[in-house]
Amino acid sequence: MVYCEDQLSLNGTYVNGLRIGSGKITAAYGRIPFLLNDGDTILIKPSWEFRFHQPHSTAEKSSPIRERDTLVSNLMNVIQQC
């Protein structure tokens, strides 16, 4: 598993268009690493953009820990968009 975390940058770090490291959750709990999935786009403003690629093994896809982390990551996306 690979995570992306903003280090309190001034211009922001974005994953799939969503700014990470900001918002109510960050204010309440501090920085929370963002779980990256294959194909995610990472934008470090103002001008760096990357696409994350990671081959998946069968064991990794079915891992309960990975499923939990993906669920938590998706929940964080919804909360941050509010």
MOPAC internal coordinates of N, CA, C and O (Angstrom, degrees):
PM7 1SCF
backbone

  N    0.0000 0     0.00 0     0.00 0    0    0    0
  C    1.4418 1     0.00 0     0.00 0    1    0    0
  C    1.5275 1   108.66 1     0.00 0    2    1    0
  O    1.2310 1   121.76 1   -36.86 1    3    2    1
  N    1.3190 1   114.23 1   143.14 1    3    2    1
  C    1.4546 1   120.55 1   179.84 1    5    3    2
  C    1.5218 1   107.57 1  -127.12 1    6    5    3
  O    1.2310 1   121.36 1   -45.53 1    7    6    5
  N    1.3192 1   115.00 1   134.47 1    7    6    5
  C    1.4564 1   121.41 1  -179.54 1    9    7    6
  C    1.5231 1   109.98 1  -116.86 1   10    9    7
  O    1.2310 1   120.97 1   -26.83 1   11   10    9
  N    1.3282 1   115.74 1   153.17 1   11   10    9
  C    1.4594 1   122.78 1   174.99 1   13   11   10
  C    1.5205 1   106.88 1  -119.54 1   14   13   11
  O    1.2310 1   120.64 1   -43.21 1   15   14   13
  N    1.3210 1   116.39 1   136.79 1   15   14   13
  C    1.4575 1   120.41 1  -178.82 1   17   15   14
  C    1.5186 1   109.12 1  -139.33 1   18   17   15
  O    1.2310 1   120.29 1   -47.91 1   19   18   17
  N    1.3115 1   117.05 1   132.09 1   19   18   17
  C    1.4559 1   121.80 1   175.49 1   21   19   18
  C    1.5314 1   108.54 1   -79.68 1   22   21   19
  O    1.2310 1   120.74 1   -43.79 1   23   22   21
  N    1.3135 1   116.20 1   136.21 1   23   22   21
  C    1.4653 1   121.05 1  -178.45 1   25   23   22
  C    1.5267 1   111.02 1  -100.92 1   26   25   23
  O    1.2310 1   121.25 1  -131.76 1   27   26   25
  N    1.3406 1   115.21 1    48.24 1   27   26   25
  C    1.4627 1   122.89 1   179.64 1   29   27   26
  C    1.5328 1   111.96 1    59.30 1   30   29   27
  O    1.2310 1   120.97 1  -138.89 1   31   30   29
  N    1.3383 1   115.74 1    41.11 1   31   30   29
  C    1.4639 1   120.26 1   179.00 1   33   31   30
  C    1.5218 1   110.36 1   -68.89 1   34   33   31
  O    1.2310 1   120.67 1   -24.45 1   35   34   33
  N    1.3152 1   116.33 1   155.55 1   35   34   33
  C    1.4624 1   121.03 1  -179.79 1   37   35   34
  C    1.5234 1   112.12 1   -74.74 1   38   37   35
  O    1.2310 1   120.13 1   141.42 1   39   38   37
  N    1.3390 1   117.36 1   -38.58 1   39   38   37
  C    1.4559 1   120.87 1  -175.19 1   41   39   38
  C    1.5204 1   113.64 1   -91.08 1   42   41   39
  O    1.2310 1   119.68 1   162.93 1   43   42   41
  N    1.3013 1   118.22 1   -17.07 1   43   42   41
  C    1.4530 1   121.52 1   175.84 1   45   43   42
  C    1.5117 1   115.24 1    97.88 1   46   45   43
  O    1.2310 1   121.78 1   -23.91 1   47   46   45
  N    1.3258 1   114.19 1   156.09 1   47   46   45
  C    1.4462 1   123.67 1   174.15 1   49   47   46
  C    1.5243 1   106.61 1  -122.05 1   50   49   47
  O    1.2310 1   120.76 1   -45.84 1   51   50   49
  N    1.3306 1   116.16 1   134.16 1   51   50   49
  C    1.4564 1   121.60 1  -175.32 1   53   51   50
  C    1.5203 1   109.74 1  -124.24 1   54   53   51
  O    1.2310 1   120.66 1   -39.99 1   55   54   53
  N    1.3318 1   116.35 1   140.01 1   55   54   53
  C    1.4587 1   122.14 1   172.42 1   57   55   54
  C    1.5224 1   106.27 1  -121.85 1   58   57   55
  O    1.2310 1   121.35 1   -61.38 1   59   58   57
  N    1.3347 1   115.01 1   118.62 1   59   58   57
  C    1.4725 1   121.35 1  -177.50 1   61   59   58
  C    1.5255 1   112.01 1    53.57 1   62   61   59
  O    1.2310 1   120.71 1  -141.22 1   63   62   61
  N    1.3219 1   116.25 1    38.78 1   63   62   61
  C    1.4645 1   121.06 1   177.38 1   65   63   62
  C    1.5145 1   114.93 1    84.49 1   66   65   63
  O    1.2310 1   119.64 1   175.12 1   67   66   65
  N    1.3167 1   118.29 1    -4.88 1   67   66   65
  C    1.4671 1   122.27 1  -178.91 1   69   67   66
  C    1.5197 1   109.49 1  -101.14 1   70   69   67
  O    1.2310 1   120.85 1   -55.74 1   71   70   69
  N    1.3320 1   115.98 1   124.26 1   71   70   69
  C    1.4665 1   118.81 1   179.23 1   73   71   70
  C    1.5258 1   109.45 1   -71.22 1   74   73   71
  O    1.2310 1   121.29 1   -52.59 1   75   74   73
  N    1.3147 1   115.14 1   127.41 1   75   74   73
  C    1.4681 1   119.36 1   178.09 1   77   75   74
  C    1.5249 1   108.29 1  -103.31 1   78   77   75
  O    1.2310 1   120.86 1   -23.31 1   79   78   77
  N    1.3135 1   115.96 1   156.69 1   79   78   77
  C    1.4574 1   119.99 1   178.51 1   81   79   78
  C    1.5099 1   113.03 1    79.29 1   82   81   79
  O    1.2310 1   120.29 1  -160.00 1   83   82   81
  N    1.3281 1   117.05 1    20.00 1   83   82   81
  C    1.4657 1   119.86 1   177.34 1   85   83   82
  C    1.5238 1   108.06 1  -145.36 1   86   85   83
  O    1.2310 1   120.40 1   -12.18 1   87   86   85
  N    1.2864 1   116.84 1   167.82 1   87   86   85
  C    1.4602 1   121.10 1   176.80 1   89   87   86
  C    1.5140 1   112.99 1   104.23 1   90   89   87
  O    1.2310 1   121.60 1     4.41 1   91   90   89
  N    1.3333 1   114.55 1  -175.59 1   91   90   89
  C    1.4628 1   121.76 1  -175.11 1   93   91   90
  C    1.5254 1   112.63 1   -64.94 1   94   93   91
  O    1.2310 1   120.17 1   140.77 1   95   94   93
  N    1.3282 1   117.29 1   -39.23 1   95   94   93
  C    1.4649 1   120.61 1  -178.78 1   97   95   94
  C    1.5250 1   110.03 1   -63.89 1   98   97   95
  O    1.2310 1   120.44 1   134.67 1   99   98   97
  N    1.3232 1   116.76 1   -45.33 1   99   98   97
  C    1.4651 1   120.68 1   179.27 1  101   99   98
  C    1.5164 1   110.62 1   -62.96 1  102  101   99
  O    1.2310 1   120.38 1   138.64 1  103  102  101
  N    1.3242 1   116.87 1   -41.36 1  103  102  101
  C    1.4618 1   120.68 1   179.11 1  105  103  102
  C    1.5276 1   111.08 1   -62.24 1  106  105  103
  O    1.2310 1   120.40 1   142.50 1  107  106  105
  N    1.3220 1   116.84 1   -37.50 1  107  106  105
  C    1.4645 1   120.70 1  -176.98 1  109  107  106
  C    1.5294 1   113.22 1   -82.29 1  110  109  107
  O    1.2310 1   120.13 1   140.75 1  111  110  109
  N    1.3269 1   117.36 1   -39.25 1  111  110  109
  C    1.4651 1   120.59 1  -171.34 1  113  111  110
  C    1.5191 1   114.64 1  -117.76 1  114  113  111
  O    1.2310 1   119.40 1   175.67 1  115  114  113
  N    1.3060 1   118.74 1    -4.33 1  115  114  113
  C    1.4546 1   120.96 1  -175.80 1  117  115  114
  C    1.5110 1   110.65 1    88.46 1  118  117  115
  O    1.2310 1   120.93 1     4.87 1  119  118  117
  N    1.3012 1   115.82 1  -175.13 1  119  118  117
  C    1.4667 1   120.42 1  -178.05 1  121  119  118
  C    1.5162 1   110.70 1   -66.91 1  122  121  119
  O    1.2310 1   120.91 1   -44.36 1  123  122  121
  N    1.3345 1   115.87 1   135.64 1  123  122  121
  C    1.4528 1   122.06 1   177.73 1  125  123  122
  C    1.5212 1   107.45 1  -121.77 1  126  125  123
  O    1.2310 1   119.61 1   -57.40 1  127  126  125
  N    1.3309 1   118.35 1   122.60 1  127  126  125
  C    1.4659 1   120.15 1   178.93 1  129  127  126
  C    1.5298 1   111.36 1   -60.19 1  130  129  127
  O    1.2310 1   120.76 1   -36.03 1  131  130  129
  N    1.3192 1   116.14 1   143.97 1  131  130  129
  C    1.4546 1   123.14 1  -179.26 1  133  131  130
  C    1.5260 1   108.42 1  -100.36 1  134  133  131
  O    1.2310 1   119.92 1   -58.79 1  135  134  133
  N    1.3236 1   117.76 1   121.21 1  135  134  133
  C    1.4612 1   122.32 1   179.96 1  137  135  134
  C    1.5202 1   109.35 1   -71.89 1  138  137  135
  O    1.2310 1   120.92 1   -57.33 1  139  138  137
  N    1.3342 1   115.84 1   122.67 1  139  138  137
  C    1.4604 1   120.55 1   179.90 1  141  139  138
  C    1.5192 1   110.53 1   -88.53 1  142  141  139
  O    1.2310 1   121.35 1   -35.62 1  143  142  141
  N    1.3242 1   115.03 1   144.38 1  143  142  141
  C    1.4560 1   122.39 1   175.06 1  145  143  142
  C    1.5196 1   108.87 1  -118.20 1  146  145  143
  O    1.2310 1   120.25 1   -23.23 1  147  146  145
  N    1.3014 1   117.13 1   156.77 1  147  146  145
  C    1.4529 1   121.97 1  -179.94 1  149  147  146
  C    1.5297 1   109.85 1   -54.65 1  150  149  147
  O    1.2310 1   120.85 1   -50.98 1  151  150  149
  N    1.3297 1   115.98 1   129.02 1  151  150  149
  C    1.4628 1   121.42 1   178.55 1  153  151  150
  C    1.5157 1   114.94 1    93.62 1  154  153  151
  O    1.2310 1   119.68 1   174.11 1  155  154  153
  N    1.3366 1   118.21 1    -5.89 1  155  154  153
  C    1.4692 1   120.24 1   178.57 1  157  155  154
  C    1.5209 1   110.46 1   -62.72 1  158  157  155
  O    1.2310 1   121.01 1   -34.68 1  159  158  157
  N    1.3272 1   115.68 1   145.32 1  159  158  157
  C    1.4547 1   121.94 1   176.54 1  161  159  158
  C    1.5171 1   108.71 1  -104.00 1  162  161  159
  O    1.2310 1   120.73 1   -52.29 1  163  162  161
  N    1.3276 1   116.20 1   127.71 1  163  162  161
  C    1.4651 1   122.49 1   179.27 1  165  163  162
  C    1.5195 1   107.67 1  -110.79 1  166  165  163
  O    1.2310 1   120.59 1   -54.88 1  167  166  165
  N    1.3255 1   116.49 1   125.12 1  167  166  165
  C    1.4547 1   121.95 1   178.41 1  169  167  166
  C    1.5198 1   108.30 1  -118.79 1  170  169  167
  O    1.2310 1   121.06 1   -58.40 1  171  170  169
  N    1.3283 1   115.58 1   121.60 1  171  170  169
  C    1.4595 1   121.42 1   175.46 1  173  171  170
  C    1.5162 1   105.36 1  -109.48 1  174  173  171
  O    1.2310 1   121.25 1   -72.43 1  175  174  173
  N    1.3275 1   115.22 1   107.57 1  175  174  173
  C    1.4634 1   119.56 1  -172.83 1  177  175  174
  C    1.5140 1   110.49 1   -71.59 1  178  177  175
  O    1.2310 1   119.42 1   -34.77 1  179  178  177
  N    1.3162 1   118.72 1   145.23 1  179  178  177
  C    1.4501 1   125.48 1    13.63 1  181  179  178
  C    1.5217 1   115.83 1   -93.38 1  182  181  179
  O    1.2310 1   118.47 1   165.22 1  183  182  181
  N    1.3330 1   120.51 1   -14.78 1  183  182  181
  C    1.4661 1   115.64 1  -168.66 1  185  183  182
  C    1.5269 1   117.46 1  -142.78 1  186  185  183
  O    1.2310 1   118.38 1  -167.92 1  187  186  185
  N    1.3174 1   120.69 1    12.08 1  187  186  185
  C    1.4683 1   121.08 1  -179.10 1  189  187  186
  C    1.5257 1   109.28 1  -106.96 1  190  189  187
  O    1.2310 1   120.74 1   -53.92 1  191  190  189
  N    1.3279 1   116.19 1   126.08 1  191  190  189
  C    1.4654 1   120.65 1   178.02 1  193  191  190
  C    1.5263 1   109.32 1  -133.29 1  194  193  191
  O    1.2310 1   121.17 1   -46.48 1  195  194  193
  N    1.3242 1   115.37 1   133.52 1  195  194  193
  C    1.4594 1   122.23 1  -177.73 1  197  195  194
  C    1.5204 1   109.44 1  -132.26 1  198  197  195
  O    1.2310 1   120.73 1   -27.39 1  199  198  197
  N    1.3188 1   116.22 1   152.61 1  199  198  197
  C    1.4611 1   121.08 1   171.01 1  201  199  198
  C    1.5267 1   106.89 1  -114.80 1  202  201  199
  O    1.2310 1   121.05 1   -53.41 1  203  202  201
  N    1.3281 1   115.59 1   126.59 1  203  202  201
  C    1.4562 1   121.59 1  -177.95 1  205  203  202
  C    1.5277 1   109.80 1   -86.11 1  206  205  203
  O    1.2310 1   120.61 1   -50.42 1  207  206  205
  N    1.3335 1   116.44 1   129.58 1  207  206  205
  C    1.4605 1   121.62 1   176.03 1  209  207  206
  C    1.5182 1   108.93 1  -129.41 1  210  209  207
  O    1.2310 1   121.42 1   -45.53 1  211  210  209
  N    1.3194 1   114.88 1   134.47 1  211  210  209
  C    1.4594 1   120.49 1   177.94 1  213  211  210
  C    1.5210 1   108.39 1  -147.35 1  214  213  211
  O    1.2310 1   120.33 1   -58.81 1  215  214  213
  N    1.3287 1   116.98 1   121.19 1  215  214  213
  C    1.4713 1   118.36 1   176.32 1  217  215  214
  C    1.5267 1   109.90 1   -66.54 1  218  217  215
  O    1.2310 1   120.79 1   -35.80 1  219  218  217
  N    1.3013 1   116.09 1   144.20 1  219  218  217
  C    1.4706 1   120.83 1  -178.11 1  221  219  218
  C    1.5195 1   109.86 1  -109.01 1  222  221  219
  O    1.2310 1   121.19 1   -43.95 1  223  222  221
  N    1.3157 1   115.33 1   136.05 1  223  222  221
  C    1.4596 1   120.20 1   172.71 1  225  223  222
  C    1.5202 1   108.14 1   -94.30 1  226  225  223
  O    1.2310 1   119.89 1   -18.33 1  227  226  225
  N    1.3080 1   117.81 1   161.67 1  227  226  225
  C    1.4638 1   122.16 1   179.35 1  229  227  226
  C    1.5230 1   110.65 1   -60.75 1  230  229  227
  O    1.2310 1   120.24 1   138.93 1  231  230  229
  N    1.3268 1   117.14 1   -41.07 1  231  230  229
  C    1.4670 1   120.77 1  -179.32 1  233  231  230
  C    1.5187 1   110.60 1   -64.13 1  234  233  231
  O    1.2310 1   120.40 1   140.64 1  235  234  233
  N    1.3275 1   116.84 1   -39.36 1  235  234  233
  C    1.4600 1   120.30 1  -178.17 1  237  235  234
  C    1.5197 1   111.31 1   -68.17 1  238  237  235
  O    1.2310 1   119.86 1   141.44 1  239  238  237
  N    1.3408 1   117.88 1   -38.56 1  239  238  237
  C    1.4565 1   121.43 1  -178.79 1  241  239  238
  C    1.5222 1   111.53 1   -64.30 1  242  241  239
  O    1.2310 1   120.07 1   144.44 1  243  242  241
  N    1.3265 1   117.48 1   -35.56 1  243  242  241
  C    1.4560 1   120.18 1  -174.35 1  245  243  242
  C    1.5303 1   113.16 1   -96.52 1  246  245  243
  O    1.2310 1   120.09 1  -174.78 1  247  246  245
  N    1.3167 1   117.43 1     5.22 1  247  246  245
  C    1.4579 1   120.89 1  -177.50 1  249  247  246
  C    1.5303 1   111.34 1   -67.52 1  250  249  247
  O    1.2310 1   119.81 1   -52.35 1  251  250  249
  N    1.3362 1   117.97 1   127.65 1  251  250  249
  C    1.4685 1   120.50 1   176.77 1  253  251  250
  C    1.5270 1   111.94 1   -60.10 1  254  253  251
  O    1.2310 1   120.06 1   146.97 1  255  254  253
  N    1.3160 1   117.50 1   -33.03 1  255  254  253
  C    1.4647 1   120.37 1   179.65 1  257  255  254
  C    1.5156 1   109.72 1   -67.46 1  258  257  255
  O    1.2310 1   120.36 1   136.12 1  259  258  257
  N    1.3308 1   116.92 1   -43.88 1  259  258  257
  C    1.4681 1   120.05 1   178.11 1  261  259  258
  C    1.5287 1   110.31 1   -62.98 1  262  261  259
  O    1.2310 1   120.25 1   137.35 1  263  262  261
  N    1.3256 1   117.12 1   -42.65 1  263  262  261
  C    1.4626 1   120.43 1   178.50 1  265  263  262
  C    1.5271 1   110.75 1   -61.03 1  266  265  263
  O    1.2310 1   120.24 1   138.00 1  267  266  265
  N    1.3318 1   117.14 1   -42.00 1  267  266  265
  C    1.4562 1   120.90 1   178.66 1  269  267  266
  C    1.5277 1   110.83 1   -64.22 1  270  269  267
  O    1.2310 1   120.65 1   134.03 1  271  270  269
  N    1.3329 1   116.36 1   -45.97 1  271  270  269
  C    1.4588 1   120.16 1  -179.45 1  273  271  270
  C    1.5291 1   111.68 1   -63.67 1  274  273  271
  O    1.2310 1   120.44 1   141.70 1  275  274  273
  N    1.3296 1   116.76 1   -38.30 1  275  274  273
  C    1.4578 1   120.08 1   177.70 1  277  275  274
  C    1.5212 1   109.98 1   -65.94 1  278  277  275
  O    1.2310 1   120.09 1   138.36 1  279  278  277
  N    1.3165 1   117.44 1   -41.64 1  279  278  277
  C    1.4605 1   121.33 1   177.87 1  281  279  278
  C    1.5247 1   110.78 1   -61.87 1  282  281  279
  O    1.2310 1   120.11 1   134.51 1  283  282  281
  N    1.3199 1   117.39 1   -45.49 1  283  282  281
  C    1.4659 1   121.62 1   178.85 1  285  283  282
  C    1.5328 1   109.87 1   -63.05 1  286  285  283
  O    1.2310 1   120.38 1   137.31 1  287  286  285
  N    1.3224 1   116.88 1   -42.69 1  287  286  285
  C    1.4622 1   121.49 1   179.15 1  289  287  286
  C    1.5254 1   110.58 1   -61.16 1  290  289  287
  O    1.2310 1   120.14 1   134.96 1  291  290  289
  N    1.3260 1   117.34 1   -45.04 1  291  290  289
  C    1.4529 1   120.55 1   179.47 1  293  291  290
  C    1.5153 1   111.24 1   -65.09 1  294  293  291
  O    1.2310 1   120.18 1   141.30 1  295  294  293
  N    1.3209 1   117.26 1   -38.70 1  295  294  293
  C    1.4633 1   121.30 1   177.08 1  297  295  294
  C    1.5159 1   110.62 1   -62.99 1  298  297  295
  O    1.2310 1   120.29 1   138.79 1  299  298  297
  N    1.3312 1   117.06 1   -41.21 1  299  298  297
  C    1.4532 1   121.03 1   178.72 1  301  299  298
  C    1.5242 1   110.30 1   -63.20 1  302  301  299
  O    1.2310 1   119.91 1   142.71 1  303  302  301
  N    1.3385 1   117.78 1   -37.29 1  303  302  301
  C    1.4533 1   121.05 1   177.97 1  305  303  302
  C    1.5216 1   110.51 1   -60.41 1  306  305  303
  O    1.2310 1   120.41 1   134.62 1  307  306  305
  N    1.3101 1   116.82 1   -45.38 1  307  306  305
  C    1.4550 1   121.44 1  -179.57 1  309  307  306
  C    1.5291 1   110.63 1   -64.20 1  310  309  307
  O    1.2310 1   120.29 1   134.76 1  311  310  309
  N    1.3173 1   117.06 1   -45.24 1  311  310  309
  C    1.4625 1   121.50 1  -179.07 1  313  311  310
  C    1.5216 1   110.84 1   -63.34 1  314  313  311
  O    1.2310 1   119.83 1   137.75 1  315  314  313
  N    1.3295 1   117.93 1   -42.25 1  315  314  313
  C    1.4586 1   120.83 1  -178.40 1  317  315  314
  C    1.5198 1   112.02 1   -68.31 1  318  317  315
  O    1.2310 1   119.97 1   153.51 1  319  318  317
  N    1.3265 1   117.66 1   -26.49 1  319  318  317
  C    1.4452 1   119.99 1  -179.62 1  321  319  318
  C    1.5252 1   111.74 1   -78.90 1  322  321  319
  O    1.2310 1   120.20 1   165.85 1  323  322  321
  N    1.3314 1   117.22 1   -14.15 1  323  322  321
  C    1.4629 1   121.12 1   179.82 1  325  323  322
  C    1.5088 1   111.90 1   -74.22 1  326  325  323
  O    1.2310 1   120.10 1   180.00 1  327  326  325

